[in-house]
C-alpha cells in the first residue's frame, strides 16, 4: 500500500520534463530569423563575382587580336582577315601600339608585325630614319622586331603575317590608295585603326 502514493509522485515528476519540453517548443519560434540571414548572405556573394567578371571581358572583344589566325589560308591565296579598331585620327597611333602589344602578348613574334601610318610617321620610324635610310631598311630585312613605316613607302615594305595601319591623317584619296596596298603586305591579318566609316568606304562594308 505505501507504494501507491509514490507512483503519482513519479508521474508528476514525469510530467515536469514534459512541461519543460512543451515550454521548449515555443522557443524555436525565433528560428526563422537565421533563415533570411542565410538567404541574404549569398546575395552579396552572387553579384560580386557575377557582374564583376563579365565586365572586364567586355572591353576586350574589340581588341581581340588572334595570335596566328589563317596563315595557311593566306598561303593558299585567300585574302587576309581584316579587323577594324575604332580610333580618331589623333589616337590612331596609340590604338595601333595597343594592338601590337596584344599581338605580342598573344604569342606573335615581333618580326611578324608591320605598322604603317597614313599621316605623320611613327616616332620610332622618324628616329631611325635620322641615321640613314640604309640602316633603317636593314632593320626590316633583319625581321628581329616590329617595323614601323610610312604608308607612302608600303611598296618597299616586305610582306609580314600581320600589318597594322594607323589612319592618323592623309586625304581620303591617300587612305583609299594606301589601305588596299597595305592589305597586299599582310599574309594573315590586317588591322586598321581609324574611323570605321572611312575604312568601310575603302575596304568594303564587310570588314
C-alpha positions in Angstrom: 0.0 0.0 0.0 2.8 2.6 0.7 3.9 2.2 -2.9 0.7 3.6 -4.3 1.3 7.2 -3.1 4.8 7.2 -4.6 3.6 6.3 -8.0 1.6 9.5 -8.6 4.7 11.4 -7.5 6.7 9.7 -10.2 4.0 10.6 -12.7 4.1 14.2 -11.6 7.9 14.3 -12.0 7.5 12.7 -15.4 5.0 15.4 -16.3 7.5 18.0 -15.2 10.0 17.4 -18.0 7.1 17.1 -20.5 6.0 20.5 -19.4 9.5 21.9 -19.8 9.7 20.2 -23.2 6.4 21.8 -24.1 7.8 25.1 -22.8 10.8 24.5 -25.0 8.7 24.1 -28.1 7.8 27.8 -28.3 11.5 28.6 -28.0 12.2 27.5 -31.6 9.8 30.3 -32.8 12.8 32.6 -33.4 14.4 30.0 -35.6 13.0 31.6 -38.9 15.3 34.5 -38.1 18.5 32.8 -39.2 16.7 31.8 -42.4 16.6 35.2 -44.0 20.1 35.9 -42.9 21.5 32.9 -44.7 19.4 33.9 -47.7 20.8 37.4 -47.6 24.4 36.3 -47.3 24.6 34.6 -50.7 23.2 37.7 -52.4 26.2 39.9 -51.9 28.3 36.9 -53.0 26.5 36.4 -56.2 26.6 39.9 -57.5 30.2 40.2 -56.6 31.7 37.5 -58.9 28.7 37.6 -61.3 28.7 41.1 -62.8 32.3 41.8 -62.0 33.7 39.0 -64.2 31.7 39.7 -67.3 32.6 43.4 -67.1 36.3 43.1 -67.9 35.9 40.8 -70.9 33.5 43.4 -72.5 36.2 45.9 -73.4 38.5 43.1 -74.6 36.4 41.8 -77.5 37.0 44.9 -79.7 40.7 44.4 -79.1 40.8 40.7 -79.6 43.7 40.0 -82.0 44.3 36.4 -83.0 47.8 35.1 -82.4 48.2 33.2 -85.6 44.9 33.2 -87.4 44.8 32.0 -91.0 48.3 31.9 -92.4 47.7 28.6 -94.1 44.7 30.1 -95.9 46.7 33.1 -97.0 49.4 30.8 -98.4 46.6 29.2 -100.4 45.9 32.7 -101.9 43.0 33.9 -99.9 42.8 37.5 -98.6 43.9 38.3 -95.0 41.4 38.7 -92.3 40.5 42.3 -91.6 39.9 43.9 -88.2 38.9 47.5 -87.6 39.7 49.2 -84.3 37.7 52.5 -84.0 40.0 55.4 -83.2 40.2 59.1 -84.0 43.0 60.4 -86.2 44.9 61.8 -83.2 44.5 58.5 -81.3 45.2 56.1 -84.2 48.9 55.6 -83.4 48.1 54.8 -79.7 45.4 52.3 -80.8 47.9 50.7 -83.2 50.5 50.4 -80.4 47.9 48.8 -78.1 47.1 46.3 -80.9 50.8 45.5 -81.3 51.1 44.9 -77.5 48.1 42.5 -77.7 49.6 40.7 -80.6 52.9 40.2 -78.8 51.2 39.1 -75.6 49.2 36.6 -77.6 52.3 34.9 -78.9 53.1 36.8 -82.1 56.8 37.3 -82.9 57.8 40.9 -83.2 59.2 40.2 -86.6 55.7 39.2 -87.8 54.3 42.7 -87.4 54.5 45.7 -89.7 53.0 49.0 -88.7 52.1 51.7 -91.2 50.9 55.3 -90.7 48.9 57.3 -93.2 49.8 60.7 -91.6 52.8 61.6 -89.6 55.4 59.0 -89.2 55.6 56.9 -86.1 58.2 58.4 -83.7 60.3 55.3 -83.9 60.5 55.5 -87.7 61.4 59.2 -87.6 64.1 58.5 -85.1 65.6 55.5 -87.1 65.5 57.4 -90.4 67.7 60.0 -88.8 70.5 57.5 -89.0 70.0 57.0 -92.7 67.7 55.0 -94.9 70.1 52.1 -95.4 70.3 51.4 -91.7 66.6 51.9 -91.4 65.5 49.5 -94.1 68.1 47.0 -92.9 66.1 46.6 -89.8 63.1 45.5 -91.8 65.2 42.9 -93.6 66.5 41.6 -90.2 62.9 40.9 -89.1 64.0 40.9 -85.5 61.4 43.5 -84.3 58.2 45.3 -85.1 58.9 47.5 -88.1 57.3 51.0 -88.5 57.0 52.7 -91.8 55.1 55.4 -93.6 52.2 54.1 -95.7 53.6 56.0 -98.7 56.5 53.6 -98.6 54.3 50.5 -98.5 55.6 49.3 -101.8 59.0 48.9 -100.3 57.7 47.2 -97.2 58.1 43.4 -97.0 55.2 41.1 -96.6 54.6 40.1 -93.0 51.9 38.0 -91.4 50.3 41.0 -89.6 50.0 44.6 -90.8 48.7 47.3 -88.5 47.6 50.5 -90.2 47.2 53.7 -88.1 44.9 56.1 -90.1 46.3 59.1 -88.4 46.0 61.5 -91.3 46.1 61.9 -95.0 43.4 62.7 -97.5 40.6 60.4 -98.4 42.3 59.7 -101.7 45.6 58.7 -99.9 43.8 56.5 -97.5 41.8 54.9 -100.3 45.0 54.1 -102.1 47.1 53.0 -99.1 44.7 50.6 -97.4 44.4 48.2 -100.3 48.2 48.4 -100.7 48.7 47.6 -97.1 46.4 44.6 -97.5 48.8 43.2 -100.1 51.5 43.2 -97.4 49.5 41.2 -94.9 49.6 37.5 -95.3 47.3 36.7 -92.4 45.8 39.7 -90.7 45.2 43.4 -91.5 44.3 45.6 -88.5 43.2 49.1 -89.3 43.0 51.7 -86.5 40.8 54.6 -87.6 37.3 55.9 -88.4 35.2 52.7 -89.2 33.1 54.6 -91.7 36.1 55.8 -93.5 37.7 52.4 -93.5 34.5 50.7 -94.6 34.2 53.1 -97.6 37.6 51.9 -98.8 37.7 48.2 -97.9 34.0 47.4 -98.1 31.2 47.1 -95.6 32.2 43.5 -94.8 35.1 44.5 -92.6 
